[in-house]
Amino acid sequence: MQESPQGRAGRRPVARGPRRRRKPYATLAASCAALLAGAVALAGCTSSDGADPDWTKAKTSQPPPKPVWDRSPTSIAALGDSITRGFDACGVLSDCPEVSWSTGSDATVRSLALRLLGKPAVAKNSWNYARTGATVGDLAQQMTRAAAHRPDLVTVMVGANDACKDEVALMTPVEEFRASFEESMRRLRERAPKTQVYVASVPDLKRLWSEGRENPLGRQIWKLGICSSMLDDSQSMAAAAQKRRSTVQARVVAYNKVLKDVCAKDLRCRYDGGAVFDYRFTGDQLSVWDWFHPSKNGQGKLADIAYRNVVAADPPA
């Protein structure tokens, strides 16, 4: 039923107050104020200089992973050159691996393997793949052979033959040395990812020259062509000769930096901190046949250095 016009007219109008207009940004402004009050480090909504904050960039810094090192390995493989083969330590122009600083069985040398494994285990759980005359370019193949045994520890001493050339110009370039050592480490990691690597520094060849040049027999043997880049014309103190020797020494220093840098990138690698390079060999520690390679006494000193570094709680500085 429709209401009459009179009825509609007779109604009293409902009293209404003034209509309030909503502010569309009021809620956003309140939120912005709350964020600004609660986050001091992060500027809410808009920073004072007008730059929008990027909260996604806030990251928790992670500490670098710590090196992994077993101080009691139960198997060892030796890699490198004539020093690790014990060349000229027992007889003239011949290898003598039984006195090797790394894996030898000689009781007077007391090799690293003998100290860590004990005599009964040396024959079964150590291998010497070093080769007289080897350079860093031969190391990758040696690594491959060693990795087949999955040894707990591999020792490396290489680089002397890269500096010992007929002429200074023939020394292995530093970047080539680096590439070869990196490739060697890569091969080992492909086949034996958990094997540890102890890297001995290249000896100071200039120091060996300085010590051996005092021996008349040694000087005569050096003329046969042993490490000519350093030992040639051993008595000359002319400017050219001194510059040649300093150039060889600088190259050895560069090689040792490569060994240190590459080793530092591997959590299971430990460099000797330059201990072999710094060791001051005397006549007693040099071969009586060439006054350049380590004697049995010298091999024992190298074993001392290696053992201290391998069993130390922390790597050398």
Secondary structure, DSSP 8 states (H G I E B T S, - for coil): ----HHHHHHS------------TTHHHHHHHHHHHHH-SSS--SS-TTS----GGG-------------SS-S-EEEEESHHHHTTTSSSTT---GGG-TTT---TTT--HHHHHH-HHHHHHHEEE---TT--GGGHHHHHHHHHTT--SEEEEE--HHHH--SSGGGS--HHHHHHHHHHHHHHHHHH-TT-EEEE-----HHHHHHHHTT-HHHHHHHTTTTTHHHHTTTT--SHHHHHHHHHHHHHHHHHHHHHHHHHHTSTTEEE-TTHHHH----GGGB-TTTSSSB-HHHHHHHHHHHHHHHH-SS---
